[in-house]
Amino acid sequence: MEHDDAVLAFTALGHSTRLGILRLLVQQGPSGLSAGTIAAALGVVASTLSFHLKELERARLLTSWRRQRQIFYAADFEGLRRLLTFLTEDCCQGRPEICGGLVQAIAGCHPKQQGVGQQGPRKR
């Protein structure tokens, strides 16, 4: 990940609603949630939610796909992994044990693709 991409991602995460959206979708896993479900869960109106979802997708922290008339969103786990790796790639001057297993946890964090389904996450 490049420096400017990291800045874009952190800027996107610097808003309470967007951080809430991402945390909700990380908990949900790769199956994601519909925009309406996200709006209801967070108490956000559709027009506001749409703006925030667009910002998170632009920062490559979310992925979306259409299923009939609904748009679903899921955390982009690869994008999150790139961001966390960017933060920790030179961790502790070559002494990753100081990070308490954070580096190993990031490297081992792979979402299970079986739960995605036939119309799983993909870019629109």
N, C-alpha and C positions, 0 to 999 in steps of 0.2 A: 504494500500500500504506500502510496506517495503521501508526502506531507500535506498537500492541498486536499487530498481525499479524506485524510483524517480530520482536518479542520472542518470540512463539509459535514462529516458524520457527527462530530462533536457539536457543531452548530445546530444540527437537526435535533440532537438529544438535549440541547439546552433549553427546551421548553417543556413545562410540566405535562401538558397534554400528550406531546409526542413521546416523552419518556414513559408515560402511562400506557400508551398504545403499544410500544415496543415490549414493555414488561409483560403485558397481557398476552401478546402474541408469542413471546418466548415460552411462557407457561403453557400455552396451547400446543406448541410443537408444530411440526411441518404440515399438519392438516389445516391449520389456519382457522380464520373466522370470517364470516361475511361482514361487509361494511356495516350493515344494520345491526348486527350483533355487537360489534365493537362500539358503535354509537350508544346502544342501550346500556352496555356494561359500564361505560365511562360517563354516561350522561352528557354526551356532546351532540349538538345538532349536526345534521348531515352535511350542510355546507361547510361548517368549520372543520368537521372530521375529514372531509375530502381534501382540504388544504393541507392538513397535517399529514395525512397519508401520502400525499404527493411529495412532500418534503422528505419524508423518511424513505420513500422509494428512490427519489433523486440521489439521496445519500447512500444508496445501495444497502440499506438496512432492512428493507422489506421487499417482498416479491408479491405479485398479484396475478390472478387468473380469473377468467370469466367462466361461470357455470350457468348457462341459460341467461337469465336476466340479472343475476347477482354477480358482484365482484367479491372475490375472496382475497384475503391478505394473510401472509404468514411472515414470520421473521426470516430474513435471509441469513441463515446460520453461517454460510461461508463469508458473507460480508462482515458479520460480527466477529468471526474468527480472524479475518484480516485486520480488523481494527484492534482487537486485543493483542494480536501478534505484533502489530506496529508498536504498541506500547511496551511490550515486554521483550522484543527481539534482542536487545542488548542488556538484558536484566542483570543488574548487580555485578557488573564487570566480570562476567564469566563465572559467576557463582550463583546459579539458579536456585540452589537450596535455600538461599535467603528469601526467595519469593514464596516459600512455603508450599511448593507444589503448583503454583499458579501456571507456570509455563507448561508443565506436563498436562495439567487439566485442560488448557487451551488446545494443545496439540491433540489430545484424545477426545475432544468434544465433537462428535459426529452425530447428527440427527439420524434417526432410523428412517430409511426411505420406504420401508414396507407400509407404514401408516399413511403415506401420502395419497394413495388411491390412484385410480386410472387417470383422473383429470387433475393430478397433483400440481403443486406450485410450478408455475412457469410464467415468464414475462408475457404481458399482453402485447 
